Amino acid sequence: MEALREPGMIHVKAMCLIVHQGNVLATRGRDDTEGEEFFRLIGGGVHFQESSEDALKREIREELETELENIVFLRVVENIFTY
C-alpha cells in the first residue's frame, strides 16, 4: 500500500539491483507530466518503522511473487525531485 505523499514530506524508497548473466531486471514506468516512458529498478516505498531490507523483500514478493536471498547493501543515493 503506497502512502499518500504530502508536499514537503520525505518519501524513502528501497530499490533492488538484480543482475543475471549481465542483464539488469527493471520495470517500465511512465512520467505522465513529461509524457515519457522510463525504466527503473524493482522496489518501492519504505513503510514507517520498516527496514529497507524488509521493504525490498516485501516489494519483490508483491511485484515478482518470489523471495530475495543474499541481499547486499550497495549504497544510498539521494535525489531531490520537484514537481
C-alpha positions, 0 to 999 in steps of 0.5 A: 500500500503506497502512502499518500505523499504530502508536499514537503514530506520525505518519501524513502524508497528501497530499490533492488539491483538484480543482475543475471548473466549481465542483464539488469531486471527493471520495470517500465514506468511512465512520467505522465507530466513529461509524457515519457516512458522510463525504466527503473529498478524493482522496489518501492516505498519504505513503510514507517518503522520498516527496514529497507531490507524488509521493504525490498523483500516485501516489494519483490514478493508483491511485484515478482511473487518470489523471495530475495536471498543474499541481499547486499547493501550497495549504497544510498543515493539521494535525489531531490525531485520537484514537481 
